[in-house]
Amino acid sequence: MGGTMKRRCSSRIFHPRFKTVQEQERNGAVVLGYSKEMENGKTFYEAETRLNGKSRDILVDVSGTVVEVEEAVSLASLPAAVQKVFRTHADSGKILSVESVTKGSTVRYEAVVQKKGRKSEITVNADGMMKKEE
């Protein structure tokens, strides 16, 4: 989330607001940490979790409603159009990581690509349309 102030916070602050993380813990997820974020005057809480060796970050608002979920995924699991954009952009470089980002019913994909020693992040819609490059 761009323009965000982020700082670590205690699980005592986070847990009462977030039953989804507690449910994941019961299913074997490990909570790596919590943070509190401010964006555009709104407060959010994020839990960084790991399940089966893959990261999954869950962002909730102050009421405990899930706002966004970022999850590490394999390139092969993505729609063909998304894979094509990432591979074309990487060209002779390397795709370092890929995440699915779910916000409401909208899913987008992010890849970190390294070319000629420089890293960039590419964001693509589910239909393969590039949203941005950082």
Phi, psi and omega in degrees: 000117184292149178065036186254136169266128185230136174213151180297149176218168183281149176296336178297326179284321189279311189306317181299338182268352192220090182287332181299319179295318179299321178296320179294322179300320179294335180266011175103359178288145177252128177275122181270334180173168180233151174216157177248133183235146174242125176221124180051040178079002180253145180261135176227158176235140181235135173250127175265119183235165176221130178223128181054038176080001181246142180280149176210116180253132183240124181252130178233158174271183185294339179275352181096003178286131178292126181259319185205144176231124175251128185223131177294133180223166176273151178301320182296338182278352184276157174304148183304320181296323180290315178303317182299315179298314181296316181293320179296316181293321180293326179050246181271001179275199184229136173275114185276322180203155179223138178227147167262141180234116181251123178230106187066234179260004182264130178243134173229168182233143180234138176229141172259123184241139176243123177226131178050041177080357181250138178261142174218158178244134180244135177243130185227139173289167180299336180272002177093004178280126181288129179269315181196163175226132180239000000 
